[in-house]
Amino acid sequence: MHIIPQLDLSGQTEDWQSEFNHLITSGQQLLEAVGLGCDTALLEQAAQAEKLFPVRAPWPLVRKIKPGDANDPILKQLLASGPELLDVAGYVADPLEETAATQTPGLIHKYHGRVLLTFASQCVTNCRYCFRRHFDYESNRLNQQKLRQISEYLASDTSIKEIILSGGDPLSVGNGQFQRFFDALEKIEHIDKVRIHTRVPAVIPARIDKEFVNILAKSKHKIVVVVHVNHAQELDEHFDFAMQQLRQQGVTLLNQSVLLKGVNDSADALINLSERLFTAGVLPYYLHLLDQVSGAAHFYVSQKLATNLHKQMQSKLPGYLVPRLVREIAQEKSKTWIL
Ligand code: SF4
């Protein structure tokens, strides 16, 4: 049986803040940190590609990379690389047409009953495959005026039951902003669920500190945290502990992954991930085909291979550990299930 160590959370607030403030911010730093600083080809590619989308990588995640392995699944997600510079037909800046679905700056309303807030305007980890790598965070950055407009929008549509906090990564913001958000939400009675989509628990687990857990515990809303993890190597006992803290407060824990060439495009990798998530008390929810954003074409896994991998998962795992294989199609009113 896997035993979750009883880590001491006292004082972690300071830890996570310093981890947020001391990110790796260049390909060169990242390559040097993982023992690949002499690879001139990788250095040159990174220097060009990071001009389009900066490198941001927190140390707790970088320490999980196998030193000297240019094909490490975590490194592939963090390091700017030459293929990002290619202009590939069908890959565009806004593949999900989110600009058209933005009702008021910071609020995207595409699906019935739920809206998405771009709660944070940056991430602690810039994932190279991110479909929002060209997103206009500046125009959507929340301020008092935008929050007032968003509150009016939410209050005026009683069909909205759920708020989805997305990003940037919502856990990039401090606890004070979360508390103010939940306080404001209390006044809108028809909203009963808050869903937080975040990659932070896997990359800086200490961010799930006591204060944050207490904010969620006090909320009258049903809380769902959807972590974004793509490979079992991203997880450790600190992640397990963070999930344990949330679970004890009745938070529903799910995971969504993106199927990424060179990262998790094998049945073994996907099966290991599902098993490892379950150890931490997290259920696999979605396995996404890549959204076709420009700069990420080299991560694409075909639908045929995805279907094949998914069938292998079904043959080896209990149903509750098999995520739904989906893709998102712009203007559709829900995600599209592939099987
Ligand atoms: S954490 Fe999420 S929003 Fe941020 S870069 Fe990664 S995939 Fe994109």
Residues whose N, C-alpha, C, O or C-beta is under 5 A from the ligand:
A	BS01	SF4	C123 T125 N126 C127 C130 G167 G168 D169 R199
